[in-house]
Amino acid sequence: MKKIKLIVPENWGDITIEQYQKFMKVLDSNKKEKQKNLEIVSIFCDIEVELLKKFKLKDLNRISDIIIKMTKDDPSDIAMQKNIEFDGNDYGVIPNMSNMTTGEFIDLETYCENSVDNLHKIMSIIYRKQKDAVDRNDRYEIEDYKPTEEKKDLMLKLPMNYALGVLNFFFHLGDKLIKDSGSYLVKSR
């Protein structure tokens, strides 16, 4: 067999939302462990399963171990990046969530019902092209919310570390709000 050079992801920034979604489907399947590992390596290393079947078992296991280790790394410390460069453009997170439109809110709520399958759609709402450069006070404007299939599909290629950073932000925000709200509650008699 001729030599093949594989790029093996080592962190969440090395995989896309699309790869993550496929990975989660494989994990949730009833397939045997060896078959799952084969398909996971195929997804993350962008190589056909049939070609992987020709690899030496020890080589495939080594690649699989690297990927499994990466997926078991705790992503909860990944911080949200408000401004990113993606697909040759500057993108920013919605700068003021309290000014979210009804359409944005309804779509987010709907997509969150199946967050893994809709993660790219969620990110197409949260991250949008910036209209202008970030100023010295860290202010910026993003394009108005006009959802299209092209914008949603583009986010399939977004690196997972950006998506995890946003999800962590909202998770920790909700956690903090629950804790802080306790100090505002008055015990009635």
Buried (B, 14 or more C-beta within 10 A) or exposed (E): EEEEEEEBBEEBBBBBBBBBBBBEEBEEEEEEEEEBBBBBBBBBBEBEEEEBEEBEEEEBBEBBEBBEEBBEEEBEEBEBBBBBEBEEEBBBBBBEEEEEEEEBEEBBEEBEEEEEEBBBBBBBBBBBEBEEEBEEEEEBEBEEBEEEEEBBEBBBEBBBBBBBBBBBBEEEEEEEEEEEEEEEEEEEE
